[in-house]
Amino acid sequence: MKTHDLVALSLPRALTAPEFARLADVPPEAAWFANLVSMQTKRAYQNDLRAFMAFTGIQQPEEFRSVTRAHILAWRAELEKQNLAGATIRRKLAALASLYDYLCECNAVTHNPVRGVRRPKAETSEGKTPALGDAQARRLLDAPPSDTLKGKRDRAILSVLLYHALRREELTKLLVKDFSQERRGVPHLRVQGKGGKLRYLPAHPHSLRLVAEYLAAAGHGGEADAPLFRRIRTPKAGMAATALTPGGVYSEVVVRYMAQVGITGENMGPHALRATAATSALEHHADIARVQEWLGHANIGTTRVYDRRGSRPEDSPTFKVAY
């Protein structure tokens, strides 16, 4: 087709000519960052790249194209001097590697200078997030009072976390209608995971009952598109109710009741409940590939971090010793 035929077929465009030119001039480095979907990933990668830019003196996005492996090695040595955890250093190098993979795809650079740079080994195959024991999980589920609105909400939240292994961000995105999805005659929970990926999880009867009791007390069960778990405060007139924030899930619910029932220790928080659910499912013979789908993991290696079947304290030889 000739050029004048293409012009004849063209439709009116929304972009003005100056806007089109400006977008065409956007550096691929900036385009890579804009294409990241997860806000959590964006925040982490932004901090990592700022640290690298501060170390190397990079001022403009285009200067990333002058980086060599020597720059990466020097930065890694600096991170090691700061006594950062191996997982933190690996994540920072992964952020740079992701950027340079994109620049290679765009032909902005000829190679990825991070490729081949040794990264710290994982400290353990088990991961640092602890899992609760069965007795601890039961105490936590029973901790919130059952006769107040906040208590009913918090009981439902803890149940959803411990029976469905949701991330706290996933929990705060739930709408009322997400807890009434029926598939093949079974109630399901619709979860919006990382990258906007949807997954459907069969709803546990214990959670269904507690969520129903909470909605009956809160009075917004008929608002299908409203946040499921919301702040207890009544919104001002004309203002829509707001969802409980991830920070609120952490401080107002999980950590609060953990402290109340005497569950303490490093890394105790909502992610520990996700680890608890995954560990319990595996210990009760759930297939690890199905657990991977259930958790919304892209890589089964991430799921294996929660596989503690070989390290149950009660199975230790310690308890087999007799004198």
C-alpha positions as CSV (number, residue, x, y, z in Angstrom):
1,M,0.0,0.0,0.0
2,K,1.3,3.4,-0.9
3,T,1.8,6.2,1.5
4,H,-1.0,8.4,0.2
5,D,-3.4,5.4,0.6
6,L,-2.4,5.1,4.2
7,V,-3.0,8.8,4.7
8,A,-6.4,8.5,3.1
9,L,-7.3,5.6,5.5
10,S,-6.0,7.4,8.7
11,L,-8.5,8.4,11.3
12,P,-8.4,11.6,13.4
13,R,-6.0,11.0,16.3
14,A,-6.4,12.1,19.9
15,L,-2.8,13.2,20.3
16,T,-1.7,16.6,18.9
17,A,1.4,16.7,16.9
18,P,3.5,18.1,19.8
19,E,2.2,15.5,22.1
20,F,3.0,12.7,19.6
21,A,6.6,14.1,19.3
22,R,7.0,14.3,23.1
23,L,5.9,10.7,23.6
24,A,8.2,9.5,20.8
25,D,11.1,11.1,22.7
26,V,10.4,9.4,26.0
27,P,13.6,7.5,27.0
28,P,13.2,3.7,27.1
29,E,14.5,3.9,30.7
30,A,11.4,5.9,31.7
31,A,9.1,3.7,29.6
32,W,10.4,0.6,31.4
33,F,9.4,2.1,34.8
34,A,6.0,3.3,33.6
35,N,5.3,-0.3,32.3
36,L,5.6,-1.8,35.8
37,V,2.2,-2.8,37.0
38,S,2.6,-3.5,40.7
39,M,2.8,-0.4,42.9
40,Q,4.8,-2.4,45.5
41,T,7.4,-3.4,42.8
42,K,7.5,0.2,41.6
43,R,8.3,1.5,45.0
44,A,11.0,-1.1,45.7
45,Y,12.6,-0.7,42.2
46,Q,12.4,3.1,42.5
47,N,14.3,3.1,45.7
48,D,16.9,0.6,44.3
49,L,17.5,2.6,41.2
50,R,17.8,5.8,43.2
51,A,20.5,4.2,45.3
52,F,22.4,3.0,42.2
53,M,22.1,6.5,40.7
54,A,23.4,8.1,43.8
55,F,26.3,5.7,43.9
56,T,27.3,6.2,40.3
57,G,26.3,9.9,39.9
58,I,23.8,9.2,37.2
59,Q,21.7,12.4,36.6
60,Q,19.8,11.6,33.4
61,P,18.0,8.4,32.3
62,E,20.2,8.1,29.2
63,E,23.3,7.8,31.4
64,F,22.3,4.3,32.3
65,R,23.5,3.3,28.8
66,S,27.1,4.0,29.8
67,V,27.1,1.6,32.7
68,T,29.5,-1.3,32.5
69,R,29.9,-4.5,34.6
70,A,32.6,-2.7,36.6
71,H,30.0,-0.2,37.9
72,I,27.7,-3.1,38.9
73,L,30.6,-4.9,40.7
74,A,31.6,-1.8,42.6
75,W,28.0,-1.2,43.7
76,R,27.6,-4.8,44.8
77,A,30.8,-4.4,46.9
78,E,29.3,-1.2,48.4
79,L,26.1,-2.9,49.3
80,E,28.0,-5.7,51.0
81,K,30.0,-3.2,53.0
82,Q,26.6,-1.9,54.3
83,N,26.0,-5.4,55.7
84,L,22.7,-5.7,53.8
85,A,20.9,-9.0,53.8
86,G,21.6,-11.2,50.8
87,A,17.9,-11.1,49.8
88,T,18.1,-7.3,49.7
89,I,21.2,-7.2,47.5
90,R,19.6,-9.8,45.2
91,R,16.5,-7.7,44.8
92,K,18.5,-4.5,44.1
93,L,20.5,-6.3,41.4
94,A,17.3,-7.8,40.0
95,A,15.9,-4.3,39.6
96,L,18.9,-3.3,37.5
97,A,18.8,-6.5,35.6
98,S,15.1,-6.0,34.7
99,L,15.9,-2.5,33.4
100,Y,18.7,-3.6,31.2
101,D,16.7,-6.5,29.9
102,Y,14.2,-4.0,28.6
103,L,16.9,-1.7,27.2
104,C,18.3,-4.7,25.3
105,E,14.9,-5.4,23.8
106,C,14.7,-1.8,22.7
107,N,18.2,-1.9,21.2
108,A,19.2,1.0,23.5
109,V,22.1,-1.1,24.8
110,T,24.0,-4.0,23.3
111,H,24.1,-6.2,26.4
112,N,23.0,-6.4,30.0
113,P,25.9,-5.5,32.3
114,V,24.2,-7.2,35.3
115,R,24.1,-10.6,33.6
116,G,26.8,-12.9,35.0
117,V,27.4,-10.8,38.1
118,R,27.4,-13.1,41.1
119,R,24.5,-12.6,43.5
120,P,24.5,-13.6,47.2
121,K,23.2,-17.0,47.9
122,A,19.9,-17.4,49.7
123,E,20.5,-17.7,53.4
124,T,18.0,-20.6,53.7
125,S,15.7,-22.5,51.4
126,E,12.9,-22.1,53.9
127,G,12.6,-18.3,53.8
128,K,12.5,-15.8,56.7
129,T,8.8,-15.5,57.1
130,P,7.7,-17.7,60.1
131,A,4.6,-19.9,60.2
132,L,2.4,-20.2,63.2
133,G,1.7,-23.5,64.9
134,D,-1.9,-24.9,64.8
135,A,-2.5,-23.9,68.5
136,Q,-1.3,-20.4,67.8
137,A,-3.5,-20.1,64.7
138,R,-6.5,-21.2,66.7
139,R,-5.8,-18.7,69.5
140,L,-5.4,-15.9,66.9
141,L,-8.7,-16.8,65.2
142,D,-10.5,-16.6,68.5
143,A,-8.8,-13.4,69.8
144,P,-11.2,-10.7,68.5
145,P,-14.4,-10.2,70.5
146,S,-17.5,-11.7,68.8
147,D,-20.0,-9.1,70.1
148,T,-18.7,-5.9,68.5
149,L,-18.6,-4.7,64.9
150,K,-14.9,-4.3,64.9
151,G,-14.5,-7.8,66.5
152,K,-16.7,-9.4,63.9
153,R,-14.8,-7.6,61.1
154,D,-11.4,-8.6,62.5
155,R,-12.5,-12.3,63.0
156,A,-13.6,-12.4,59.4
157,I,-10.3,-10.8,58.2
158,L,-8.1,-13.2,60.2
159,S,-10.2,-16.1,58.9
160,V,-9.8,-15.0,55.3
161,L,-6.1,-14.6,55.7
162,L,-5.5,-17.9,57.5
163,Y,-7.8,-20.0,55.3
164,H,-7.0,-18.5,51.9
165,A,-3.4,-17.3,52.2
166,L,-4.1,-13.8,50.8
167,R,-1.6,-11.0,50.7
168,R,-2.8,-8.0,52.7
169,E,-3.0,-5.9,49.6
170,E,-5.3,-8.5,48.0
171,L,-7.5,-8.5,51.1
172,T,-8.0,-4.7,51.0
173,K,-9.0,-4.9,47.3
174,L,-11.9,-7.3,48.0
175,L,-15.3,-6.0,47.1
176,V,-18.6,-7.3,48.6
177,K,-19.4,-9.1,45.4
178,D,-16.0,-10.9,45.4
179,F,-17.1,-13.1,48.2
180,S,-20.2,-14.4,46.5
181,Q,-18.8,-15.8,43.3
182,E,-20.3,-19.3,42.6
183,R,-18.5,-21.7,40.3
184,R,-19.7,-25.2,39.7
185,G,-22.0,-24.9,42.7
186,V,-19.3,-23.9,45.1
187,P,-18.9,-20.4,46.6
188,H,-15.6,-18.8,45.5
189,L,-13.5,-15.8,46.5
190,R,-12.4,-13.6,43.6
191,V,-8.9,-12.3,44.3
192,Q,-7.1,-9.6,42.4
193,G,-3.4,-10.5,42.7
194,K,-0.1,-9.0,41.6
195,G,-0.1,-7.5,38.1
196,G,-3.9,-7.4,38.1
197,K,-4.1,-11.2,37.7
198,L,-7.4,-12.7,38.9
199,R,-7.7,-16.0,40.6
200,Y,-10.7,-17.8,42.1
201,L,-10.4,-19.6,45.4
202,P,-13.1,-21.9,46.9
203,A,-14.3,-20.1,50.0
204,H,-13.8,-21.9,53.3
205,P,-17.1,-22.4,55.2
206,H,-15.6,-20.9,58.4
207,S,-14.8,-17.7,56.5
208,L,-18.2,-17.6,54.7
209,R,-19.9,-17.7,58.1
210,L,-17.8,-15.0,59.7
211,V,-18.0,-12.7,56.6
212,A,-21.8,-13.1,56.6
213,E,-22.0,-12.2,60.3
214,Y,-19.8,-9.2,59.7
215,L,-21.8,-7.9,56.7
216,A,-25.1,-8.4,58.7
217,A,-23.7,-6.3,61.5
218,A,-22.1,-3.7,59.2
219,G,-25.1,-3.3,57.0
220,H,-23.4,-3.0,53.6
221,G,-23.9,-6.6,52.4
222,G,-26.2,-5.3,49.6
223,E,-23.5,-2.9,48.2
224,A,-22.0,-5.3,45.7
225,D,-19.3,-2.8,44.4
226,A,-18.4,-1.5,47.9
227,P,-15.2,-2.5,49.7
228,L,-15.8,-5.7,51.7
229,F,-13.5,-4.8,54.7
230,R,-13.8,-1.1,55.5
231,R,-12.9,1.2,58.3
232,I,-15.2,1.1,61.3
233,R,-15.7,4.9,61.4
234,T,-18.9,6.0,59.7
235,P,-18.0,8.2,56.7
236,K,-19.1,11.8,56.6
237,A,-22.3,12.6,54.8
238,G,-21.9,12.4,51.0
239,M,-18.6,10.5,51.4
240,A,-18.1,6.9,50.2
241,A,-16.9,4.3,52.7
242,T,-13.2,3.6,52.3
243,A,-11.5,0.2,52.4
244,L,-9.2,-0.8,55.3
245,T,-5.7,0.0,54.2
246,P,-2.8,-2.6,54.1
247,G,-1.2,-0.7,56.9
248,G,-4.5,-1.0,58.9
249,V,-4.6,-4.7,58.3
250,Y,-1.0,-4.9,59.7
251,S,-1.4,-2.7,62.8
252,E,-5.1,-2.7,63.6
253,V,-5.7,-6.3,63.1
254,V,-2.9,-8.8,62.7
255,V,-0.2,-7.4,65.0
256,R,-2.7,-6.2,67.6
257,Y,-4.2,-9.6,68.1
258,M,-0.8,-11.4,67.9
259,A,0.4,-9.3,70.8
260,Q,-2.8,-10.0,72.7
261,V,-2.4,-13.8,72.5
262,G,1.4,-13.7,73.1
263,I,2.6,-14.4,69.5
264,T,5.9,-12.5,69.2
265,G,9.0,-12.7,67.1
266,E,10.7,-11.3,64.1
267,N,8.7,-10.9,60.8
268,M,5.4,-11.6,62.6
269,G,2.7,-9.9,60.5
270,P,0.1,-10.6,57.8
271,H,2.7,-12.4,55.6
272,A,3.2,-14.9,58.5
273,L,-0.5,-15.8,58.1
274,R,0.0,-16.4,54.4
275,A,3.0,-18.6,55.2
276,T,1.0,-20.4,57.9
277,A,-1.8,-21.2,55.4
278,A,0.6,-22.4,52.7
279,T,2.6,-24.5,55.2
280,S,-0.6,-26.1,56.6
281,A,-1.9,-26.9,53.2
282,L,1.3,-28.7,52.2
283,E,1.5,-30.5,55.5
284,H,-2.0,-31.8,54.9
285,H,-0.9,-33.3,51.5
286,A,-2.0,-30.5,49.1
287,D,-0.2,-30.8,45.8
288,I,2.5,-28.1,45.6
289,A,1.6,-27.2,42.1
290,R,-2.0,-26.5,43.2
291,V,-0.7,-24.5,46.2
292,Q,1.4,-22.4,43.7
293,E,-1.8,-21.5,41.8
294,W,-3.7,-20.9,45.1
295,L,-1.0,-18.5,46.3
296,G,-0.8,-16.8,42.9
297,H,2.9,-17.5,42.5
298,A,4.5,-17.2,39.0
299,N,7.3,-19.5,40.0
300,I,7.0,-22.7,41.9
301,G,10.4,-22.0,43.5
302,T,8.7,-19.2,45.5
303,T,6.1,-21.7,46.7
304,R,8.8,-24.1,47.9
305,V,9.9,-21.5,50.4
306,Y,6.8,-22.4,52.4
307,D,7.4,-26.1,52.2
308,R,8.4,-26.9,55.8
309,R,7.3,-30.6,55.8
310,G,10.8,-31.7,56.5
311,S,11.3,-29.4,59.5
312,R,8.2,-30.0,61.8
313,P,9.5,-29.5,65.3
314,E,7.3,-32.3,66.6
315,D,9.0,-34.7,64.2
316,S,12.5,-33.9,65.6
317,P,14.7,-36.7,66.9
318,T,14.8,-34.6,70.1
319,F,11.4,-35.9,71.0
320,K,12.4,-39.5,70.3
321,V,15.1,-39.6,72.9
322,A,14.3,-41.6,76.0
323,Y,16.4,-42.5,79.0
